[in-house]
C-alpha cells in the first residue's frame, strides 16, 4: 500500500515491543517510525 506525502495513514493496531496493543491514532502529532521485519 503506497501513501502519498501529506496524506494520513489509515489507523491500525499493532503490538508494541512490550506486546501491548497500540493504535497509530494514539501517536498522532508525534514523529513515528515503523519498522517491519517480515521474517521475524
Residue frames as qw, qx, qy, qz and C-alpha x, y, z in Angstrom:
[[0.000, 0.891, 0.453, 0.000, 0.00, 0.00, 0.00],
 [0.430, 0.193, 0.006, 0.882, 1.56, 3.29, -1.07],
 [0.149, -0.859, -0.418, 0.253, 0.67, 6.54, 0.69],
 [0.404, 0.679, 0.075, 0.608, 1.43, 9.91, -0.85],
 [0.349, -0.031, -0.375, 0.858, 3.27, 12.56, 1.16],
 [0.213, -0.110, 0.106, -0.965, 0.88, 14.68, 3.19],
 [0.702, -0.230, -0.432, -0.518, -1.84, 12.01, 3.31],
 [0.517, -0.450, 0.573, -0.450, -2.67, 10.50, 6.71],
 [0.231, 0.154, -0.957, -0.083, -2.04, 6.77, 7.04],
 [0.688, -0.374, -0.420, -0.459, -5.05, 4.59, 7.83],
 [0.470, -0.559, 0.511, -0.453, -5.44, 3.73, 11.50],
 [0.833, 0.056, -0.547, -0.059, -4.31, 0.25, 12.57],
 [0.647, -0.658, 0.314, -0.223, -3.29, -1.59, 15.72],
 [0.708, 0.370, -0.570, 0.190, -0.03, -3.47, 16.29],
 [0.802, -0.525, -0.203, 0.201, 1.73, -4.97, 19.30],
 [0.035, -0.933, 0.333, -0.131, 4.35, -2.77, 20.96],
 [0.444, 0.470, -0.722, 0.247, 7.80, -4.01, 21.96],
 [0.237, -0.200, 0.753, -0.580, 6.16, -4.87, 25.31],
 [0.088, -0.226, -0.941, -0.237, 3.45, -6.86, 23.47],
 [0.162, 0.540, 0.533, -0.631, 0.78, -4.25, 24.34],
 [0.392, 0.633, 0.573, 0.342, -1.65, -3.15, 21.63],
 [0.138, -0.541, -0.011, 0.830, -1.00, 0.34, 20.29],
 [0.483, 0.725, 0.486, 0.065, -3.02, 2.21, 17.69],
 [0.473, 0.269, 0.196, 0.815, -1.41, 4.52, 15.17],
 [0.128, -0.787, -0.304, -0.521, -4.03, 7.17, 16.02],
 [0.642, -0.714, -0.182, 0.213, -2.67, 7.27, 19.62],
 [0.632, -0.258, 0.158, 0.714, 0.59, 8.63, 18.22],
 [0.321, 0.779, 0.359, 0.400, -0.92, 11.38, 16.06],
 [0.092, -0.982, 0.061, -0.152, 1.10, 14.59, 16.26],
 [0.555, -0.648, 0.490, 0.178, 4.34, 12.77, 17.11],
 [0.368, 0.569, -0.674, -0.295, 7.07, 11.52, 14.80],
 [0.883, -0.079, 0.411, -0.212, 6.57, 7.80, 14.10],
 [0.254, 0.518, -0.768, -0.279, 8.97, 5.30, 12.54],
 [0.919, -0.005, 0.234, -0.316, 7.55, 1.91, 11.61],
 [0.098, 0.520, -0.832, -0.166, 9.92, -1.00, 11.11],
 [0.926, 0.053, 0.083, -0.363, 8.58, -4.28, 9.78],
 [0.118, -0.465, 0.872, 0.099, 10.57, -7.49, 9.98],
 [0.791, 0.132, -0.225, -0.554, 8.61, -9.87, 7.75],
 [0.729, 0.176, -0.661, 0.037, 10.76, -12.89, 8.60],
 [0.096, -0.381, 0.659, -0.641, 10.72, -12.39, 12.38]]
